[in-house]
Amino acid sequence: MKTTLNIDDAVMVELKREAARQGRTMSEMVETALRMMLRERKKRGPLPPLPTFSSAMLVDISDRDALYRAMEEEDALYRPMERSK
């Protein structure tokens, strides 16, 4: 299939030089590089699930004041208790 790509000038100079050194066409070089990249991506497999955290607190994050209050309340839960003298 024929297509048009926009490639950075510096990358293109390097591609031409490497293609000439290997006696291959630039199309062959680009196709090989793309195949390697796509094959490597398949080997990685699916991403692991993101961690979840349980919290009884629901906050509307578009409400800045509510968000700050919730963050302050959560901070208070984790602060060490002061000892009475």
C-alpha positions in Angstrom: 0.0 0.0 0.0 1.3 3.4 -0.9 1.0 6.2 1.7 2.4 9.6 2.6 4.1 10.2 6.0 5.5 13.4 7.5 8.9 12.5 9.0 11.2 14.8 10.9 14.1 16.0 8.7 16.8 14.7 11.0 15.1 11.3 11.2 14.9 11.2 7.4 18.6 12.0 7.0 19.4 9.1 9.4 17.0 6.8 7.6 18.5 7.5 4.2 22.0 7.0 5.5 21.1 3.7 7.2 19.2 2.4 4.2 22.2 3.1 1.9 24.5 1.4 4.4 22.4 -1.7 4.5 21.6 -1.7 0.8 17.9 -1.5 1.5 15.1 0.9 0.5 13.8 3.4 2.9 10.4 1.8 2.6 11.9 -1.6 3.7 13.5 0.1 6.7 10.3 1.9 7.8 8.2 -1.2 7.4 10.7 -3.3 9.4 10.8 -0.7 12.2 7.0 -0.6 12.3 6.7 -4.3 12.4 9.2 -4.5 15.3 7.4 -1.8 17.2 4.0 -3.5 16.7 5.3 -6.9 17.6 6.9 -5.6 20.8 3.6 -4.0 21.8 1.8 -7.3 21.3 4.4 -9.1 23.5 3.7 -6.8 26.4 0.2 -8.0 26.8 -2.6 -6.2 28.6 -1.9 -3.6 31.2 -2.4 -4.6 34.8 -5.5 -3.2 36.4 -5.2 0.1 38.2 -5.2 0.0 42.0 -8.5 0.8 43.7 -8.9 2.3 47.1 -11.9 2.1 49.4 -13.2 5.3 50.8 -16.5 6.2 52.3 -16.0 9.8 51.1 -17.6 10.9 47.9 -16.6 14.3 46.6 -17.7 16.4 43.6 -14.2 17.3 42.3 -15.7 20.2 40.4 -16.5 21.8 43.7 -13.1 23.1 44.9 -14.2 24.0 48.4 -15.7 20.5 48.9 -12.6 18.9 47.6 -10.3 20.9 49.9 -12.6 20.1 52.9 -12.5 16.4 52.1 -8.7 16.5 51.7 -8.4 18.2 55.1 -10.7 15.7 56.7 -8.6 12.8 55.3 -5.4 14.4 56.5 -6.8 14.6 60.0 -7.4 10.9 60.0 -3.7 10.2 59.4 -2.2 12.8 61.7 -0.6 11.4 64.9 -2.6 12.1 68.0 -1.2 14.6 70.4 -0.4 13.4 73.8 -2.0 15.2 76.7 0.4 16.5 79.3 
